[in-house]
């Protein structure tokens, strides 16, 4: 299993709720600071992270994302 944290910049107040509806998102919550929400994802293969990131970037109002992969 590969875990990643995706930081999301979006002026939409309910962006974390939309993130939580995606299949591979295990948890999402709003944050303060440079980014507005965090999505924690668990996927089987490293290559799947890009697919989830692309889904997030297609959500209306998402301006940008930054992904951090857990290192074990």
Residue frames relative to the residue before (quaternion, step in Angstrom):
aa qw qx qy qz dx dy dz
X 1.0000 0.0000 0.0000 0.0000 0.00 0.00 0.00
X 0.1721 -0.7658 0.6134 0.0878 3.55 -1.06 0.80
X 0.1583 -0.7851 0.5953 0.0648 3.56 -0.83 1.03
X 0.0156 0.7859 -0.6178 0.0225 3.54 -1.07 0.81
X 0.2734 -0.7118 0.6220 0.1778 3.51 -1.30 0.51
X 0.1092 -0.7860 0.6073 0.0376 3.54 -0.81 1.04
X 0.2313 -0.7591 0.5989 0.1076 3.54 -0.71 1.15
X 0.1272 -0.8208 0.5564 0.0207 3.58 -0.85 0.99
X 0.1950 -0.7466 0.6283 0.0991 3.55 -0.95 1.00
X 0.2753 0.7408 -0.5680 0.2298 3.57 -0.66 1.15
X 0.4016 -0.7230 0.5031 0.2508 3.59 -0.86 0.88
X 0.5076 0.6520 -0.4226 0.3723 3.60 1.25 -0.19
X 0.4489 -0.7321 0.4490 0.2468 3.58 -0.70 1.07
X 0.7601 0.3696 -0.2019 0.4949 3.60 1.01 -0.71
X 0.2440 0.8075 -0.5101 0.1681 3.60 1.17 0.47
X 0.6404 0.5322 -0.3484 0.4304 3.63 0.96 -0.71
X 0.6050 0.5389 -0.3556 0.4660 3.61 1.11 -0.59
X 0.6571 0.4981 -0.3078 0.4747 3.59 0.96 -0.85
X 0.6262 0.5344 -0.3371 0.4569 3.58 1.01 -0.76
X 0.6664 0.5391 -0.2922 0.4241 3.57 0.95 -0.90
X 0.6336 0.5436 -0.3273 0.4427 3.58 1.22 -0.36
X 0.5534 0.5984 -0.4049 0.4144 3.60 1.22 -0.19
X 0.6251 -0.6234 0.3365 0.3277 3.56 -0.97 0.94
X 0.7781 0.3718 -0.2033 0.4637 3.61 0.79 -0.92
X 0.5303 0.6199 -0.4163 0.4014 3.60 1.25 -0.01
X 0.2697 -0.7885 0.5384 0.1250 3.56 -0.56 1.21
X 0.7890 -0.0424 0.0632 0.6096 3.57 1.10 -0.73
X 0.0325 0.7724 -0.6343 0.0036 3.55 -1.17 0.58
X 0.0632 0.7950 -0.5999 0.0646 3.53 -1.11 0.69
X 0.5230 -0.6230 0.4735 0.3379 3.58 -1.18 0.53
X 0.1226 -0.7824 0.6072 0.0648 3.55 -1.21 0.57
X 0.3570 -0.6747 0.5818 0.2807 3.54 -1.29 0.18
X 0.5805 0.5792 -0.4269 0.3812 3.56 -1.17 0.44
X 0.8271 -0.2372 0.1716 0.4797 3.53 -1.22 -0.53
X 0.7609 0.2598 -0.1504 0.5753 3.59 1.09 -0.71
X 0.4399 -0.7372 0.4699 0.2052 3.54 -1.17 0.68
X 0.8021 0.0506 -0.0195 0.5947 3.59 1.20 -0.39
X 0.2400 -0.7314 0.6226 0.1406 3.51 -1.37 0.43
X 0.0939 -0.7538 0.6472 0.0639 3.53 -1.11 0.80
X 0.1655 -0.7595 0.6224 0.0917 3.57 -0.85 0.98
X 0.0539 -0.8254 0.5618 -0.0124 3.55 -0.64 1.13
X 0.1429 -0.7400 0.6501 0.0966 3.52 -1.29 0.57
X 0.0430 0.7903 -0.6064 0.0759 3.56 -0.72 1.13
X 0.5953 -0.5973 0.4052 0.3531 3.58 -1.23 0.39
X 0.8076 0.1684 -0.0533 0.5626 3.57 0.96 -0.89
X 0.6187 -0.5631 0.4093 0.3642 3.56 -1.13 0.67
X 0.6482 0.5513 -0.3152 0.4202 3.60 0.98 -0.82
X 0.6022 0.5850 -0.3505 0.4151 3.61 1.17 -0.47
X 0.5182 0.6468 -0.4189 0.3710 3.60 1.19 -0.41
X 0.6288 0.5430 -0.3294 0.4485 3.57 1.00 -0.82
X 0.6352 0.5342 -0.3329 0.4476 3.61 0.98 -0.81
X 0.6708 0.4848 -0.2963 0.4766 3.58 0.92 -0.90
X 0.6364 0.5261 -0.3235 0.4621 3.58 0.98 -0.84
X 0.6430 0.5167 -0.3210 0.4653 3.59 0.98 -0.80
X 0.6265 0.5253 -0.3324 0.4702 3.60 1.03 -0.76
X 0.6581 0.5051 -0.3072 0.4663 3.58 0.95 -0.88
X 0.6779 0.5066 -0.2964 0.4427 3.58 0.91 -0.88
X 0.6396 0.5232 -0.3198 0.4635 3.60 1.22 -0.39
X 0.5057 0.6367 -0.4336 0.3884 3.62 1.24 -0.20
X 0.5338 -0.6467 0.4475 0.3108 3.55 -0.88 0.99
X 0.7953 0.3018 -0.2344 0.4705 3.56 -0.83 1.02
X 0.5493 0.5933 -0.4154 0.4168 3.60 1.19 -0.24
X 0.2564 -0.7934 0.5400 0.1149 3.56 -0.68 1.14
X 0.7779 -0.1822 0.1356 0.5859 3.57 0.99 -0.84
X 0.2050 -0.7547 0.6094 0.1306 3.53 -1.34 0.31
X 0.1025 -0.7412 0.6551 0.1043 3.51 -1.35 0.32
X 0.1856 -0.8157 0.5453 0.0532 3.55 -0.77 1.08
X 0.0674 -0.7632 0.6423 0.0214 3.52 -1.07 0.89
X 0.2307 -0.7829 0.5683 0.1038 3.56 -0.76 1.10
X 0.4715 -0.6682 0.4988 0.2872 3.56 -0.95 0.90
X 0.2161 -0.7650 0.5967 0.1098 3.56 -0.94 0.94
X 0.1142 -0.8128 0.5699 0.0389 3.56 -0.78 1.00
